[in-house]
Amino acid sequence: MRIHTFRRHRRRTHHRFAAVAGVGLVAVPALAATATAPAHEMRADVRQASSTVSSFLWGDVTRRYIVVLGARPEPNGQLPGVLQQRLDRAAGLARRHPANRVVVSGGATWWLPVTEAQFMNVGLRRRGVPVWQMVNEDRSTSTVENAQNTVGMLAGMGASGAVVVTNQFHMKRALKNFRDAAGRQHADLTFRPAYA
């Protein structure tokens, strides 16, 4: 009954809009086209970025990694929204690329006896990533340390590169830190962004 009422209301709304549109046929479609174009372009950009990340990971599956940067949990142990977004993105990549291993990077939390890496490990397992696909880096307390410690691990594991999963506001600084760390450690590693 409610669904039927909703559909009838939707039909009436559509007819009212059509009648209004009939008054100004030129102006209204122009506004509609302007409103929808940016959203369509944004979706295309996201698809292109995803395609580039996938191509990079498939290019050397056993030597290219997915690196997820941590974020401090709330005092009650809840994960902040930015970290949830990073885990969602990383889990999607890990499920599509099961041969590429995932490095979760983050050290000690406030007062909790659990590291950010351990929180992320659990979060990824809940999202369907098997534990054997993950590697913990649990000593870092900053993005600079994330980069320094993870680059050392990647070099030690014979990696050729990694996609770095973090949020857009954090990505530029994170990539710079990783590339700088690779340069200082003389590690021949390529890094690509994977925006959360």
C-alpha positions in Angstrom: 0.0 0.0 0.0 2.8 2.5 0.9 4.7 1.5 -2.2 1.7 2.1 -4.4 1.1 5.6 -2.7 4.8 6.5 -3.2 4.6 5.5 -6.9 1.5 7.5 -7.4 3.1 10.5 -5.7 6.2 10.1 -7.8 4.1 10.0 -11.0 2.3 13.2 -10.0 5.6 14.9 -9.2 6.9 13.9 -12.6 3.8 15.3 -14.4 4.1 18.6 -12.5 7.7 18.9 -13.5 6.9 18.1 -17.1 4.3 20.8 -17.1 6.8 23.3 -15.7 9.4 22.2 -18.2 6.9 22.9 -21.0 7.0 26.6 -20.0 10.7 27.0 -20.4 11.9 24.1 -22.6 15.2 25.8 -23.4 16.4 26.9 -19.9 15.5 23.8 -17.9 17.3 21.2 -20.0 20.4 23.4 -20.1 20.5 23.5 -16.3 19.9 19.7 -16.1 22.9 19.1 -18.4 25.1 21.4 -16.4 24.2 19.6 -13.1 24.8 16.1 -14.4 28.0 16.6 -16.4 30.4 17.0 -13.4 29.1 13.9 -11.6 29.5 11.9 -14.8 33.1 13.2 -15.2 33.9 12.4 -11.6 32.7 8.8 -12.1 34.9 8.5 -15.2 37.9 9.9 -13.2 37.3 7.3 -10.4 37.0 4.5 -13.0 40.2 5.7 -14.7 42.1 5.8 -11.4 40.9 2.3 -10.4 42.0 1.0 -13.8 45.4 2.5 -13.4 45.9 1.0 -9.9 44.7 -2.4 -11.1 47.1 -2.3 -14.1 50.0 -1.4 -11.8 49.2 -4.3 -9.4 48.7 -6.8 -12.2 52.1 -5.7 -13.7 54.1 -7.5 -11.1 51.8 -9.4 -8.8 54.3 -11.0 -6.5 56.4 -7.9 -6.0 53.9 -5.1 -5.8 52.1 -4.4 -2.6 49.0 -2.6 -1.3 50.1 -0.3 1.6 47.3 1.0 3.9 48.2 3.9 6.2 46.7 3.9 9.7 44.8 6.6 11.6 44.5 6.9 15.4 41.4 5.0 16.7 39.0 6.8 19.0 39.6 6.5 22.8 36.8 3.9 23.0 38.5 1.8 20.3 36.2 2.8 17.4 37.9 3.4 14.1 37.6 6.9 12.6 35.7 7.4 9.4 38.9 8.1 7.4 40.4 4.8 8.4 37.1 3.0 7.6 37.4 4.5 4.1 41.0 3.4 3.7 40.1 -0.1 4.8 37.1 -0.3 2.4 39.4 0.7 -0.5 42.2 -1.6 0.5 39.9 -4.5 1.0 38.4 -4.0 -2.5 41.8 -4.0 -4.0 43.0 -7.0 -2.0 39.9 -9.1 -3.0 40.4 -8.2 -6.7 44.2 -8.8 -6.5 44.6 -11.8 -4.2 48.3 -12.4 -5.2 49.3 -8.9 -4.1 50.0 -8.7 -0.3 48.7 -5.9 1.9 50.9 -4.0 4.4 49.0 -2.4 7.2 51.1 0.4 8.7 50.5 2.0 12.1 52.0 1.7 15.5 51.0 2.3 19.1 47.6 3.9 19.8 46.8 6.2 22.7 46.3 4.1 25.8 45.0 0.9 24.1 47.3 -2.2 24.1 46.6 -2.6 20.4 48.4 -1.1 17.5 46.8 0.6 14.5 48.1 -2.2 12.3 46.3 -4.8 14.5 43.1 -2.8 14.3 43.4 -2.6 10.5 44.3 -6.3 10.3 41.0 -7.1 12.0 39.1 -4.6 9.9 40.4 -6.1 6.7 39.6 -9.6 7.8 36.0 -8.5 8.5 36.0 -7.2 4.9 37.0 -10.6 3.5 40.7 -10.3 3.2 42.5 -13.5 4.4 45.1 -13.1 7.2 47.8 -14.7 5.1 47.6 -11.9 2.6 48.5 -9.3 5.2 51.8 -8.0 6.7 51.8 -5.8 9.8 54.1 -2.8 10.2 53.3 -1.8 13.8 56.1 0.6 14.9 55.1 3.8 13.1 53.7 6.8 14.9 53.6 9.3 12.0 53.4 9.4 8.2 57.2 9.9 8.0 57.7 6.7 10.1 55.0 4.8 8.1 57.1 5.6 5.0 60.5 4.9 6.6 59.5 1.6 8.2 57.4 0.3 5.3 60.0 1.1 2.7 62.5 -0.9 4.7 60.1 -3.9 4.9 59.3 -3.7 1.2 62.9 -3.6 0.2 63.6 -6.6 2.5 60.8 -8.5 0.8 62.1 -7.8 -2.7 59.2 -5.6 -3.7 59.3 -3.5 -6.8 56.6 -1.0 -5.7 53.3 -0.4 -4.0 50.0 1.4 -4.1 49.5 3.7 -1.1 46.0 3.7 0.2 45.0 6.9 2.1 42.5 9.8 1.8 42.9 12.6 -0.8 43.8 15.2 1.8 46.7 13.0 3.0 47.9 11.5 -0.3 50.4 14.2 -1.6 52.3 14.3 1.7 52.2 10.5 2.0 53.6 9.8 -1.5 56.4 12.4 -0.9 57.3 10.7 2.4 57.4 7.3 0.7 59.4 8.5 -2.3 61.9 10.4 0.0 62.3 7.3 2.2 63.0 5.1 -0.8 65.6 7.6 -2.0 67.3 7.7 1.4 67.3 3.9 1.7 68.5 3.4 -1.9 65.4 1.3 -2.6 64.3 1.0 -6.2 60.5 1.2 -5.5 57.7 2.8 -7.4 54.7 4.2 -5.6 51.2 4.9 -6.9 48.2 6.5 -5.2 45.0 4.6 -4.4 42.5 7.2 -3.1 40.2 6.1 -0.3 
